[in-house]
Amino acid sequence: MHSPALGAALLRLALGVLFLAHALLKLAVFTLPGTVIWFEQHGLPGPLVYPVFAAELLGGLALLAGTCVRPVAVVLGLIALGAILPHAANGWEFANEGGGWEYPLFIAIVSFAQALLGPGAFAASRRPAMAAT
């Protein structure tokens, strides 16, 4: 097995865990109604929480399984780009109070990289991650 396929798989699994954790954080820690309030306080439509939660939950699971990786990674990358908005006023560093925008930007870029790479090894879909070089 080629290293690029393993690298794409490792990236896919890490992103799957990350998005699943974000979804479960919204559900179990902040609660969905609490997340609605947070969205509204940051100028986002409150009902947007529900499709974002569903995309993170189902998208994270799809990435872990290795199904529909390219479109899922694009959608999750767009959600991560949207997450920059509420953090933009907090500066670059995510360690800043309220979290800066560096982390959502990084997640977006990594998600788009995953979309370009494809599922990699050990995925439910049988397509190769990239052409052999």
C-alpha positions as CSV (number, residue, x, y, z in Angstrom):
1,M,0.0,0.0,0.0
2,H,1.3,3.4,-0.9
3,S,2.1,6.1,1.6
4,P,-0.3,8.7,0.0
5,A,-3.2,6.3,0.5
6,L,-2.3,5.9,4.1
7,G,-1.8,9.6,4.6
8,A,-5.2,10.4,3.1
9,A,-6.8,7.7,5.4
10,L,-5.1,9.1,8.5
11,L,-6.3,12.6,7.5
12,R,-9.8,11.3,6.9
13,L,-10.0,9.5,10.2
14,A,-8.7,12.6,12.1
15,L,-11.2,14.9,10.4
16,G,-14.0,12.4,11.1
17,V,-13.2,12.3,14.8
18,L,-12.9,16.1,14.9
19,F,-16.3,16.8,13.3
20,L,-18.0,14.1,15.3
21,A,-16.5,15.7,18.5
22,H,-17.8,19.1,17.4
23,A,-21.3,17.7,16.8
24,L,-21.4,15.9,20.2
25,L,-20.1,19.0,21.9
26,K,-23.0,21.0,20.6
27,L,-25.4,18.2,21.6
28,A,-24.1,17.0,25.0
29,V,-22.3,20.0,26.5
30,F,-23.7,23.2,25.1
31,T,-27.1,21.5,24.1
32,L,-28.7,22.4,20.8
33,P,-30.9,25.1,22.3
34,G,-27.8,26.6,24.0
35,T,-25.9,26.5,20.7
36,V,-28.9,28.3,19.0
37,I,-28.4,31.1,21.5
38,W,-24.7,31.2,20.9
39,F,-25.2,31.4,17.1
40,E,-27.7,34.2,17.5
41,Q,-25.4,36.1,19.9
42,H,-22.8,36.0,17.1
43,G,-25.0,37.2,14.3
44,L,-25.8,33.8,12.8
45,P,-29.4,32.5,12.3
46,G,-30.2,30.3,15.3
47,P,-32.0,27.6,13.2
48,L,-28.7,27.2,11.3
49,V,-27.5,25.1,14.3
50,Y,-29.6,22.1,13.2
51,P,-28.2,21.6,9.7
52,V,-24.7,22.3,11.0
53,F,-25.1,19.8,13.8
54,A,-26.5,17.2,11.3
55,A,-23.7,17.8,8.8
56,E,-21.0,17.5,11.5
57,L,-22.5,14.4,13.0
58,L,-23.3,12.6,9.7
59,G,-20.3,14.0,7.9
60,G,-18.0,12.9,10.7
61,L,-19.5,9.4,10.6
62,A,-19.2,9.3,6.8
63,L,-15.5,10.3,7.0
64,L,-14.8,7.6,9.6
65,A,-16.5,5.0,7.3
66,G,-14.9,6.4,4.2
67,T,-18.1,7.0,2.3
68,C,-18.9,10.1,0.1
69,V,-15.6,11.5,1.3
70,R,-15.1,14.2,-1.3
71,P,-18.5,15.9,-1.2
72,V,-18.7,15.5,2.6
73,A,-15.2,17.1,3.0
74,V,-16.3,20.0,0.8
75,V,-19.5,20.6,2.8
76,L,-17.6,20.4,6.1
77,G,-14.9,22.7,4.8
78,L,-17.6,25.3,4.0
79,I,-19.0,24.9,7.5
80,A,-15.6,25.5,8.9
81,L,-15.2,28.6,6.8
82,G,-18.5,29.8,8.2
83,A,-17.1,29.3,11.7
84,I,-14.5,31.9,11.0
85,L,-17.2,34.6,11.1
86,P,-18.1,34.5,14.8
87,H,-14.4,34.2,15.7
88,A,-13.1,36.9,13.4
89,A,-13.2,39.7,15.9
90,N,-11.2,37.7,18.4
91,G,-8.0,37.9,16.4
92,W,-5.8,35.2,14.8
93,E,-4.9,33.0,17.7
94,F,-7.4,30.5,18.8
95,A,-6.0,30.8,22.3
96,N,-7.4,34.3,22.5
97,E,-10.5,34.9,24.6
98,G,-13.5,33.6,22.6
99,G,-11.2,31.8,20.2
100,G,-9.6,33.4,17.2
101,W,-10.0,32.4,13.6
102,E,-6.9,30.4,13.0
103,Y,-8.4,27.0,14.0
104,P,-11.6,27.2,11.9
105,L,-9.4,28.3,8.9
106,F,-7.1,25.4,9.4
107,I,-10.0,22.9,9.6
108,A,-11.4,24.4,6.4
109,I,-8.1,24.0,4.6
110,V,-7.6,20.5,5.8
111,S,-11.1,19.6,4.8
112,F,-10.6,20.9,1.3
113,A,-7.3,19.0,1.1
114,Q,-9.2,15.8,2.0
115,A,-11.7,16.5,-0.7
116,L,-8.8,16.7,-3.2
117,L,-7.0,13.6,-1.9
118,G,-10.1,11.4,-1.6
119,P,-10.8,8.7,0.9
120,G,-7.4,6.9,1.0
121,A,-6.9,3.4,2.4
122,F,-9.4,1.4,4.5
123,A,-12.4,3.3,3.2
124,A,-15.8,1.9,2.3
125,S,-15.6,3.5,-1.1
126,R,-13.1,1.6,-3.3
127,R,-11.8,4.6,-5.2
128,P,-8.1,5.3,-4.8
129,A,-7.0,8.4,-2.9
130,M,-4.8,9.6,-5.8
131,A,-3.1,8.3,-8.8
132,A,0.1,6.5,-8.1
133,T,3.2,8.5,-8.7
